[in-house]
Amino acid sequence: MTSNIVENLNSCLRHARKLPICSVVEFVRDMLQRWFVERRDDAARSNSFLTEWATALVNKCTGDAECMQVKPIGNFNYQVMDGQRGYVVDLSLRSCTCRRFDLDLLPCAHAIAAVRYYHYHHRSWIYHLVRMILIFFLCRRRAKQSVASICADYYKVDTLMQMYAGRVCPVGDPDDWDCPERVREKLVNPPVIHIPAGRPKSRRIPSGAERRPRRQQRCSNCQDVGHNHVNCKGSTPLPVVMNEQD
């Protein structure tokens, strides 16, 4: 079994694998250079606290949290009713009994409902009046900041900027390299390999878990599986004879 990252890189290198090894290395370097620049620019243009993927998931959970009922238990503990089922959210530990908040480190709909309840009930009535009349859009932004504060750093734009802050520079022309003379004098011959007859395979071999089960053959005579009508041992149905009308 291989991971999705390896499968994605394997798909990107399907054409470059036929090139010589030096050309393959240069192709990978150029591809990484382009990826770093594109992702760094996308993160710089983002106006959100979270990445695009995490923002879409949080927005979906925010919509699901609209119809949930929240009951306080302690300072940071809440019981969230999702239909007929109840979940316990601990904002201090960033935990929920649905286990999604604990495993993904991204707030689930129950945690978002608890965060909204916490920020709403810890304000005075004057704040709520001003919130509804004058600065509604600022409070929505503050609520987004509160949700982003309980997310792991892996989903934040600042972390994405730090990940792609490095630069992948070209290696330059080989004639300009500072290579010792003893290394230049060495002659490296290609390995002796045996090339089998036929066209070389370009498709990867799937693992056992990826192989689809073969379709079973069905007999057109007896309708059983495992054989065809040629080696069928069942009784052959009699042909239907149509009565000819005079």
N, C-alpha and C positions, 0 to 999 in steps of 0.2 A: 504494500500500500504506500502511496505517496501523498504528500500534502497538496493543497490547492495552489500554493505559491510555486511549487516545483512544476505543477502542470501548466500554470500560466507562463512561466519562463520557457518551458519546453515548447509551448505553442508559438511563442515569439521567435524562437530560434529554429523553427522547422525549415526555413529556407537557408539560413546561415550555416547549418550543420554540414552542408555539402562543400563548403569553402575550406581552404587550408586553415591550419590552426591559428596562424597569425592574423588572418582575416577574420576569423571567428572572435578572437579576443578583441580586435578593434571594433567589430560590430557590437559586442556587448558593452564596451566602454562608451561608444557613441549613443547607444540606447539608454544607458544609465545617465549619461549627461543630459539627454533630452528629458528623461523622466524627472530628474531632480529640479530642472528649471521649471517645467510645467507645474509640478506639484507645489513648488515654493511660490510661484506666482498665483496659483489658485488660492493658497492659504492666505497670501497677503491681501487679496481682493475680498476675502470673506468678511462679512459684517456680523457674523454670529460668534458666540463663545465656543460652540461645538463645531465639529466637522459636519460636512453636508450629510453624510450617512447617519450620524448620530442625531442631528437636528431633525431629520425626517422621522426617525424612530421615536424621538421624544415628543414631537408634535402629534404623532398617532396616539401615543399613550396619554397625552394631555387631553385629546378628544374623548378617549375612553374614560378618563377620570371625571368627566363632567357629571355623569349620572351615578357616581358612587357616594355613599354616605359615610362620613367620618365621625367616630366617637373617640374622645380623648381618654387615655388610660393614665398617663403620667406626663412629665414635662416634655419628653420627646417620643413617647409611645402612644400609638393610635391604633384603634380598631377600624378597619376599612371594610365596609359591606359592599361586595360586588355581587349584586343579585341576591341569591340565597346563601352565598358563601361569605365567610368573614376571614379576613387576614389581619395579622398584627405587624405593624411597621415600627421599626426603631430607627429614628433619624440619627441618633448619636452613633449608632453602630453601622448605619447604612445597611440595614437588613430588613427583609420581608419574608414572611412565612411561605410565600409562593416560590422562593429561592431564585427568582430571576434577578432580583437586585443583588443578591449575594454572589451569583456566578458571573453575570455579565458586567458587574460594577457600573451599571447604567440604570437609572431609576425606572422602575416599572410604573404602571398606571396607579397602583395603590400608593406608592411612595410619593408620586406627584400630587395625588389627592391629599395626602397628609401634609405635604409642604404648603399647599395652598391654604389648608385649614389653619396651619400654624401661623402663617403670615397674616391671615385675615383676623384671627381672634387675639393676636397680640398687639393690636393697634387700638387707639382710642376712637371714639365715635367721630371726633373732629377729623381725624385722618381719613376715615371711611367716607365722610361727606365730601372732603376735598378730592379724594381719590375718584369718586363717581362723577364729580362735576368738572373739575379743572384739569387734573393731571392723570387722566386715565391711561394714556399711552405710556407715561413714564412708569406707572406702577406695573404695567404689563412687562416692560423691560426689566424692572426689578424682580418680578416673578421669574422671568427667564434666567436672570442671574442666580437666583436662589436654586433653581433646578440644576443649573450648570455647576453650582458649587458642590453638589453632592455626587456629581459624576466623577469617574476616574480621570486621571490626567491623560490617559491614552486617547480619549475622545475629544480633547480640547484642541483648538486651533494653534495655541501657543506651542503645544507639544509637537504638532505637525510641522510647524516652522522650524523647531529645533532639530527634528529628524532630518529635514532636507536642507539644513543650513550649510552643509558641506558642499564642496565643488568637485566635480569630476573633470579634470583637465586632460587635454590631449597629450600624448607622449612625444609628439613632434616627429620630425623626419629622422630616420635611422642614421643618416650621415652626420647628424648633429649630436648624436649621443656620445657621452664621455665613457667610452668602452675601452678597457685595458687591451694592450696589444696581444697579450697571451690568450685572451678570450677571442679576439678576432682571428687568430691563427688556427683555432680549433675548427675542425670540420665535423659536423654532426650529420651523419647519414640517416636516412629514414629507416625505420625498423623493417625487418624482413617479415612480411606477412603473406599468408596464403589467401588469395582472393577467390572465393567460390564462384562457380559458374552461375549464370543467371543474373537477373536484375537485382541490385541490392534493395533490401527492405527499408522503406522510409517511415512506415507506421510503427508506433510503439506497440509492444506486446502488453495487452491488458492483464491486470492481476486476476486472481481467482474470484475475488468478490465483485469485479466489474463485468465478468463474463455473463452474458445472458443465456438462459437455458435454451437449448435447442428445441425447435418446434417439433412436436411428435407427429409422426406420419399416420394418417388415418386412411383406412381401407375404404374404397368406394363401393365395395361389394357388401361387407357385413358391418361397416361403420365402426369397426374396432380400431384401436390405436396400436402401433408397433409393427405394422406390416402394410403392404399394399395389395392390390387385387391380383397381382401376378402370383405371389406365394400365399394366397389366402386359402385356408383349409376349411372354411365354412361352406355352407350350402349356397350354391349359385341360384339367385332368384330367377324364377321362370319369366320369360319375356311376355309382355302384355300383348295379346293379339286383339286387334280392333275388328269388330264385326263390319263386314262390308255390306253396305246397303244396296239392294238391287235398284 
